[in-house]
Amino acid sequence: MTRLAITGTAAAIFAAAGVALIGGRAMQPQSDSSSLTFAAHAADAGAPIYFRDPDGRPFYSLTPKKTADGRDYRAVRADEDISFEEADEAPDVMATDAKGDRKIKYYRNPMGLPDTSPVPKKDTMGMDYIPVYEGEDSDDGSVKLSPGKIQRTGARSEPVVRRPVTTLIRAPGTVQEDERRVSVVALRFEGFVESVANVTTGDHVHKGQPLLNVYSPALSSAAAEYLSAINAGATGKELKGARRRLENLATPEPAIKELERTREISLSIPWLAPQDGEILERNAVPGMRAGPGDVLFRIADHRLVWVLIDMAERDLPQVAVGTKVTIRPRALAGQSFAGTVALIYPHLNAATRTARIRIEVPNPDEVLRPEMYVDAEIEAGTPGPVLAVAESAVLDSGSRQAVLVDKGEGRFEPREVKLGRRGGGFVEVTRGVSEGEAVVTSANFLIDAESNLKAALKGFAAPEGTQPAQAAGTTGARP
C-alpha cells in the first residue's frame, strides 16, 4: 500500500466517522459537508490532510486551528509522515516513493541479521525486509536516522564550547607540627642545673625568656680566659679567640655582654628560650647533672602547622605544589583555613594506593592543634576555559574514546577524540572536535549501535570477492 493510499484511507475514515481529533478528544464537526469536502481534497498530495500541534504534542485537528497562545497548528500534507511509526520502514514502498527521487539499493533483514536482498522479501516470521536508500549508508562513516527515530530514542545534542573544567577533590588528614619550627634546649658541656623557671609543659614562652640557670666548670673557665684577655688589653685574634670559645659553648649573648660590662664571673648563667612557642617537653630539674646533648626543654612554634592528607593515586595528576587548599577542622564546625600544597611525597602507600600531601596552613591564633582531624578540599582543574563536552557524550571502549558529531538533517558522524581533565560533569577534549560543533549527549549508545549495524550490513551487501573495509564510523564502544 502506498503512502498516498494510506493517506486517502485515513481521510476517508475521519470523514466517515464524522469526527475530528482535537486536543486528544473526539469533536463533532460543524457540518458533514465540510468533512466530506476536506476528505475529498485530502486525496490531492499537495493539500493538508490534517493539522497538528506546533510543539509536537499529541493534539490534532482536521481543520485549521490555533493554540491557546494564538499560534497556528502545523499543516501535515499527504506526502508527509502521518503516523507515529517511521514511514520509511514500510516494506512495499517503491524506489521513487515517499523518499523522493532516491532509489532503494537493497533490503536488509528487519531483525538485524546479516542478510540482505536486492528485491523485496519477507523473513521466516513473515516480516518485511527494510529498504535501504541511496545516501543512507554513505562511505564517510556517518549514520543517518529519521526524525521519528531520533525523537523516539531521545537523542539530544549540545555544542562544544569553551568552559573551565574544575573538580573538587576531598581527602581526610591530620594536623602536624612543622618540623622546622621545633627546637630543643641542651648544653654543649657537662654542667649542673641550679634552678628552673616557673614554666611547665604546655606553657607558651617567648624568645629570650630565661628557662634555667646553669653552672659548669668548663663555662667558668672559658669566661675567666675571656675576662683575662680583656683585662690584659688584648686585641685582634687573641681577644676574638677568647670570645669565640664562649660562643662555641653556646653561651647566651646577654651573658657575654654582662661579663664584658661587670668584669665579674657569675657562678651560674641563665639559659634562654631559643624561640617563641609552646613547651612540649620539660626534663630540667633543679640540681640535676646535665651532660652534653641532654634535652632539657623541647619547644614548638604552632603559628604555622602542617596538614598531612592521603590522596588517591588517580587524583595526583590534578594537584601540584602551590595549589590552594581549604582546610575544615572537624572539631571546629563552621571554621575553615586556607593552605597551600608545599610537598607531594615521592612514594605511594602500596596498601592503600594513596600518596601523602603536605599542606602548610597559617595558624596565628593557634586554634589548630597537632593530631586534629581535618577535611581538605582541593579545587583542581584547568587554568582557563578549554574545549569541553558533557561526560555523557563520550563513548569509551577502554582503548579509544569517541563522540558522535551531529552533522544536521539526522546524520551523525562518529569522531575519535583525545580527552584531558574531568570535573563538574564535563571532560576536556584536546583533539578531535572544534568549537561550535554539536555532539550527541544522550542516546549516543543507541546511535552508535545503529552505526555498527549499518556498517556490518554494508559489508555483507558488498559484491562477492571483495573484502569490505571496516567502517570508520564504528566506535567499538559497548554500553
GULUMMI-805946 format. One record per atom (N, C-alpha, C): residue in one letter; x, y, z. Coordinates in steps of 0.05 Angstrom, whole numbers, plus 5000, padded with zeros to 4 digits. Layout:
% GULUMMI-805946
aXYZ...
% end
This chain:
% GULUMMI-805946
m501749765000m500050005000m501850255000t501350434982t502950674980t502050865001r503851065007r503151275027r500751435019l500351484992l498051634983l495551474990a495651204986a493351044992a492751055022i494851045038i494551065067i493251325075t494151535062t493051805067t490151815061g489451705037g486651715029g484951555048t485951325056t484451155075t483951295102a486151425112a485851565137a483851795135a483951935113a482052155110a479152055107a478851835093a476151725090a475051625117i476851505133i475851425160i474951655177f476651865177f475852105192f473152215182a472952225155a470452345143a468052165149a468451905147a466151725152a465351735181a467251755198a466551775227a465252035234g465752235218g464552495223g465552635248v468052575256v469152695280v471852805273a472852975290a475553085287a477053045314l479552975312l481152945336l482353215344i481453335365i482453595373i483153575403g485853625408g486753615436g486453335448g486553135430g486452865441g483552775447r481452935439r478652865444r477152875418a475152705415a473552695391a471652935392m471553095371m469853335368m468053305344q465553365347q463653345325q464053585307p464553545281p464853775263p462253925260q462454165250q460154345247q458154235226s459154115205s457454005184s458753775171d457153575161d458153345147d459353425121s458153635108s459153715082s461953815083s462653955105s465454055107s467353835110s466653615125s468453395128s468853245102l466653205088l466853065062l468553225042t468153495043t469753655025t472653645032f473353655058f476153635066f477353365059a475753145062a476752875055a477252855025a475552985009a475952974980a478453114972h478953344985h481453494978h483853344989a483653175009a485953045021a487252855001a485752774980a486952594960a489052734945d488952994944d491053144930d493553144947a495753064936a498253034952a499153304963g498353524951g499253784960g497553914981a495153794986a493353925005a493853805033p493453965054p493753865081p491653645087i492553435100i490653215107i489753245136y491353385152y490453455179y492453655190f491853755214f493553965227f494353855254r496853915262r497853815287r499054035304d499253995330d500354195348d503154275340p503754535340p506354635331p508654545349d508054475374d510154385393d510554085393g509253945375g509553655374g507953495394r506253635409r504653485428r502453335413p501253125425p499252955411p496553085409f496453325397f493853455392f493553485362y491253415351y490853415322y488053535316s487753615290s485253735281s484953695251l482553645242l482053615213l481753885199t481354095215t481054365204t483154555216p483754775203p485754965215p484955035243k486955065260k486355115289k488755275300k488255415322k490255565336k490655455365t493055495375t493655415403t492555625422a492855565447a491755755467a493256025466d495856025458d497256275456d497156395428g495356305411g494856435385g496556335362r498056125365r499656015343r498055815327d498555815300d497155635282d498155345285y496355155283y497154875281y498654835255r500454645255r502154595231r500654405213a500554475187a499254315167a500954075160v499753835159v501153595150v499953505124r501653495103r500653435076r500853135071a499753065048a499552775041a502252645038d504252795030d506852675025d508652675050e507452745073e508952755098e508152525116d509752485136d509252255155d506652315170i504752125169i502252165183i501951975207s504051825213s503751625235s506051675255f505851535277f507951545297f510251355291e509851175272e512050995264e513351115239e515751025233e517151135211e516051025185a515251205168a514151125142a516251005124d518851075130d520950965112d521450675117e520050555137e520450275142e518250105130a516350225114a514250075100a515549885080p514749635079p516149435063p515649455034d513349565025d512749554997d512849824983v514350014994v514650274980v516350234956m515850394936m517350364911m519850544913a521650504893a524250644894a523850934892t521851034878t521451324876t519051414892d518651284915d516251334931d516551584948a515651574973a515651804991a518451894997k520551744991k523251834995k524152024973g522352104956g523152294935g524252144911d526452244901d527652124877d529751924884r530251874910r532351674918r531451394911k533351224905k532750954897k533550764919i532250544921i532850334940i535250174930k537250154947k539650004939k539349704945y538249644969y537749364976y535849365000y535149135009y533349095032y534948935053r534649025078r536048895099r534148755118n535248555132n533648385150n532448565172p529848535178p528648715198p529648655227m530848415231m531748345258m534748405261g536048535241g538848605244g540748375237l539648155226l541447935218l543048005193p545347885189p547047945166p545847825140d543547925131d542247825108d541048055093t541648075068t540548285051t539348165026s537748325012s536448234988s536248464968p536648424943p536348634923p533448694917v531548514924v528748554918v527148534944p524748634945p523048604969p522848304977k522748255003k522947985013k521747985042k520947745050k520047705078k521847505091d522147535118d523747335132d522047095140t523146915155t521746675162t519346725180m519246955193m516947015210m514847185196g515347235170g513447395155g513847695156m516047785168m516548075170m517948165144d517148395135d518248515110d521048615115y522748575096y525448685097y525348995095i527149125107i527149425108i528849535085p527749725070p529349835047p531550015057v533750005044v535950185049v536350355024y536150625027y536150805005y539050905000e539451004976e542051124969e542551374987g544951384998g545651605016g545351535045e543851315051e543651245079e545951085090d547550965072d549850815080d552350935067s552751185072s554951335059s557651225069d559651285053d562351185060d563851355079d562751575089d564151745107d564051655136g562951425141g562851315168g560551425184s558851595172s556651705187s554151535185v552251585202v549751435202v547551645202k545451575186k543151765184k540751635196l539351785213l536851695226l534651875218s532251765216s529851925210s529052095234p527652315230p526752475253p525152315273g523552125263g521951965282g523651795300k525751675289k527451505306k529051675325i529951915317i531352095335i529552175358q527052225352q525152315373q524652085392r524351845382r523751615399r526051545417t528451565407t530851495423t531551715443g530451955440g531052165459g533852285455a534952275430a537652375425a537652685427r539552795441r539853085444r542753155438s543153385427s545853485420s546353745433e548953795440e549754045452e552354135438p552654405434p555154495421p557554475439v559854435426v562354435440v563154725446v563554795471v564255065479v566655065497r567755295501r570055325519r568955395547r569855245566r568955285594r571155175612p571355285636p573255175656p572354905666v574154715667v573554455677v574854425704t573254425725t574254415752t572954185767t574454085786t573353875803t574353925832l572753835851l573453875879l574353605890i576853595899i578053355910i577953375940r576753185953r576553175982r578252945993a579553006015a581252796028a581452856058p581552656074p581852696103p584852736110g585352856133g588152896142g588252966171t590753006180t591253086208t593153316209v592953476231v594753696235v597253596248q599553696239q602153616250q603853856254e605853836271e607654056276e609554096252d610254346248d612254406227d614954326239e616254136226e618854036236e620954256238r620654456222r622654676222r622254866245r620054846258r619455036280r619554896307v621154686309v621554546335v624454576343s625054646367s627754676377s627954556405v630454496413v630954386439v632954566454v632854556480v634754686497v636654476509a639154486501a641154286510a643754426514l645554296530l648154406536l650254276519r652354426513r654654316498r656954236516f656354236541f658454176561f657154036584e658753926602e657653806626e657254016647g654854026658g654254236678g652054136697f651154326713f649154276734f646954486732v644454396735v642154586735v641754686763e642254946767e641855056793e638955116799s637455226779s634655286783s633255286756v630555256758v628855246733v626655446737a626155596715a623955796715a621255666720n619355826728n616655726733n615055686707v615955496691v614655426666v614255116666t612055026654t611554746652t610754666623t610354416620t609554316593t606854446585g606754556561g604354686551g604354986554d606255096570d606455386573d607555506547h606755746542h607855896519h610156076529v612356056516v614756216523v615556386499h617056596504h617956776483h620956746480k621856816457k624756806451k626256996470g628456886483g630057036501g629057016530q626856876535q625856856563q627556656578p628556716603p630256526618p628656276625l629956046621l628755786628l630055656652l632655686655l634155556677l636755696680n638055646703n640755746709n642655506710v644955536696v646755316693v649555396704y650755206719y653555236728y655155016715s657555096705s659354896693s662254996696p664054816706p666854896707p668054976680a667154836659a668154906632a667255186624l664855246631l663755516623l665255726640s665755676665s667055876682s669955906673s671255696664s674055716655s674155886629a672255846611a672255996586a671656296592a669956346612a669356626619a671756756632a673256606649a675656726661a677756786640e678056616621e680056666600e679356916584y676756946577y675957186562y676357436579l675757416605l676057646622l678957726625s680757526626s683657586628s684557726603a683657646580a684457776555a683458066554i681158116565i680058386566i681758556585n682358456609n683858606628n686758656619a687758476603a690558506594a690658686570g688358786560g688358966537g688958826511a688358566510a688858416485a687058516464t687958506440t686458586417t686858386394g685258416373g685658256350g684857966355k686457786343k685857506343k685757386371e687457486389e687557376416e684857426431l683957676430l681357736443l679057596429k679157596402k677057466387k676957166393g679257036396g679356746402g678256686429a678756856449a677656806476a674556826475r673557026461r670657056459r669456826443r670856736422r669756516406r669356266422r671156216442r670855986459r668255986474l667556216485l664956246498l662556196479e662856306455e660756266435e660455976426n662655836425n662555556418n661155386439l661155476463l659655336485l656755416486a655855576465a653055666463a652255846486t654255996497t653656186518t651756406508p649556456521p647756666512p649156936509e648457076488e649757336482e649357536505p646957546518p646757736541p648657666564a649357416568a651257336589a654057436583i654857426557i657457516549i657657816552k655557956544k655558256547k655658336577e654258186593e654258246622e657058196633l658457996624l661257956633l663058186624e662658276600e664258506590e663658756606r661258786614r660459026629r661459026658t661058806672t661658796701t664458706706r665758566687r668358456690r668458256714e666158116719e665957926740e664757666729i665757446740i664857186731i662557086749s660157046737s657956956753s658156656759l657056576782l657156296789l655456126770s653256226762s651456086743s650556286721i649856176699i648956346676i646156266669p644356466665p641556406656p641556296627w640056086623w639755976596w637056056584l636956156559l634656286548l633156106528a630656176524a628956036504a629956116476p630455926458p631455996432p629356106413q626756076419q624556166401q621956186416d620056316403d617256316414d616056046409g614255966427g612855716423g611855596449e610655366446e609655216470e611755006478i611954956504i613754756515i612454486511l613754326495l612754046491l613953856511e616353916521e617653726539e619353886558r619253816584r620853956605r622153736621n624753706617n626353506631n628153626652a628453886652a630254016671a629154006699v630853926718v630153916746v632354056762p631654226781p633754366797p635654166810g638254216808g640354056820g641253826803m639953776780m640653546764m643353596749r644653376743r647053396727r646253346698a647153526680a646453516652a648953476635g648853276618g651153226601g650853356574p652953366558p652753486532p650553346515g648753496503g646653396486g644153306500d644053306527d641653226541d639453436536v637053346528v634853526522v633553616548l633753876554l632553986578l629754096572f629354216549f626754316541f626454266511r623854216503r623154196474r620954396469i621354566450i619554786445i618654776415a616054826410a615054826383a613355076378d613755196355d612155426346d609855336329h607355386338h604955286324h603555506308r604955726302r603655936286r603555856257l605055656249l604855536223l604955236226v602855096216v602754806220v602554666193w602954406194w602654236170w600054086173v598754036150v596553856148v597353636128l597453386137l598153166121l595653006113i595252986086i592952846076i593952616058d592252416055d592752186037d590852206014m592052245990m590452285966m590552045948a588351985935a588151745918a590051785894e591151565885e593151565864e592051705838r589451655832r588351755807r588052065807d588052185831d587752475833d590352625833l592652485835l595252615837l595852795813p595252725788p595952905766p594553175767q592453205783q590953455784q592053645806v593953555821v595053715843v597953775838a598754015844a601554105841a602354275865v604954305869v605854475891v604954765885g603854885906g602755155903g599655155900t598454925897t595454915895t594155005921k592155165919k590755265942k588855045953v588755035980v587154835994v585554966016t583054866019t581354956041t581354736062i581954806087i582054616110i579654666128r578154456134r575854476152r576254286175p577054386199p577354206222p574654096231r574653836237r572053716245r571253806273a573153886289a572453976316a571554266317l572054416295l571354706295l569254746273a566854686279a564654696259a564354986249g564255006222g563855266210g566355426205q568655336215q571155476210q572755346188s574055506173s575755406151s578355566151f580455436140f583055556139f584155516110a585655716101a586855696074a589655606077g590355416060g593055306059g594155276031t596555186029t597955156003t599454886003v599254745981v600754495978v603654555977a605154455997a608054505998a609754275988l608654035990l610253805982l608453565975i609153425953i607853175947i609952955951y609552795971y611552595979y612052405955p614552315952p615252165927p614351875927h613351765948h612651485949h609751445954l608651225942l605851145947l605650945969n603350945982n602750736002n601750495986a603250275986a602550045969a599949915978a599249936003a596749806014a594249966006t594450236008t592050396003t592050535976r594250525961r594650655935r594050955938t595251075959t594951355963t597751485966a597851745961a600351895965a599852105986r601952166001r601652366022r602252646011i600552826019i600853106011i601253276036r603253456035r603753646057r602653916050i600954026068i599754286064i600654466087e601654706080e602354906101e600055086106v599355116131v596955266139v597755476160p597455736155p597955926176p596055886199n597055916224n595455866248n596056076269p595456336262p596256546280p594956536308d592556436309d591156416335d591656156349e593155976336e593855716347e591455556355v589355576339v586955406345v587255136332l588955106312l589454846301l591554706318r590854486329r592554336347r593554086333p596054006339p597053756328p595253516334e595053346313e593453106314e590453156310m589653396305m586853456298m586053316272y583653216270y582553116245y581453346228v582053356203v581053566185v580253436159d578653586144d577853516116d579053726098a580553636078a581753816059a580153816033e579754056021e578354085996e580254225977i580954095955i582754205935i581154245909e581054495900e579654555875e581654545853a581554325838a583454275816a581954305790g583454365769g582254395743g584054535724t582954615701t584554755681t584955045689p587155155682p587755435689p585855635676g584655565653g582855745639g580755585623p578955715609p576955575593p578255395571v577155155568v578154965548v575754845534l576254725511l574154585497l573254345514a570654325519a569654115536a566954025527v566353775532v563753655526v562753515551a560153465551a559053315574a560153035575e560552935599e561652665603e559952455589s557252505588s555452305576s555852295546a557252485534a557652485505a559852305496v561452205514v563852055507v563151755507l563851625484l563651335482l566351225487d566751085509d569350985517d569450685516s571050575498s571350285496s573650185513g575050355526g577450285542g579950345528s580150275502s582550325487s582350575470r579850675465r579450915450r576951055459q576851315454q574551475462q573451615437a570851645435a569651775412a567151925420v566352115404v563852255407v562352235380l559752285381l558052285357l557552575350v558552665327v558152945319v555552965303d553853145311d551253185297d551753365273k551653245249k552053395224k549553525213g547353485227g544853605217g543353415199e540653465196e538953315179e538953015186g539352955212g539252685221g541752525216r543952645208r546452505203r548352545226f549652325235f551452325257f554152195249e556252325256e558952225249e560552155274p561251905277p563051835300p565751955296r566852075317r569452215316r571152125340e573552025334e575351955356e576552205368v576752215395v577752455409v579852375429k581352575437k583252555459k582252725482l582252605506l581052735529l583152835548g582353035564g584053145585g582853125612r582753335626r581753335654r578653305654r577653195677r574853165681r574053315706g571553395707g570453535730g567853675725g566153675745g563653815742g561853705721g562053455714g560353335694g561353385665f563653505662f564753555636f567553435634v568453405609v571153295604v572453465582e574953525586e576453685567e577153515542v576853635518v577453505493v579853645481t582053515480t584553635470t584853605439r583453405428r583653365399r581253215389g580253285365g578153125353g575753295345v575053495360v572753665354v573553955355s571954125342s572454415342s570254555357e570754795365e568854965379e566455015361g564054985373g561555025358g560354775346e561854565343e560654315332e558854195353a556654075344a554653955362a555353665365v555253565390v555753285396v553253175411v552752925407v550452795420v551152735449t549352825467t549852795496t547952585509s545952495494s544152285505s543352095483a542951845489a542251635470a544451585450n546951665456n549051625437n549751335434f549251165454f549850885451f547950755431l545450845430l543550745411l544450815382i545351065379i546251145352i548751005344d550550955364d552950805358d552350525350a550350395363a549550125356a548450125327e546850325320e545850345293e548050375273s550150525280s552450565262s553850305258n554350155280n555649895278n554049695261l551349695264l549649515249l549749585220k549549835213k549549905185k552249855172a554449885187a557049825176a557249525170a556149355188a556249065184a554548985160l552149105158l550449035135l551649125109k552949345110k554249445085k556449245076g557849125096g559848935089g558648685076f556348595087f555148365075f553848415048a553248675043a552048745018a554148784996a556748775003a558848824983a558848604963p559748654939p559848444918p561748224927e561147974917e562847744924e565647784913g567547694929g570347714920g571747954930t570248144942t571448384952t571248374982q573348474995q573448475025q572448745034p570248765048p569249025057p571049145078a571649395075a573249545094a571549605118q572749605141q571349665165q570649955165a568150015171a567250295170a568650455191a569450695183a570950875201a569250975223g566550955220g564751075239g564350915264t564950655263t564350485287t566350555309t565250585332t566950655355t567850415371g566450195368g567249965384g566449985413a565050195421a564250225449a561950045456r561849965480r559649795489r558349935512p555649935513p554350065537p554949905562
% end
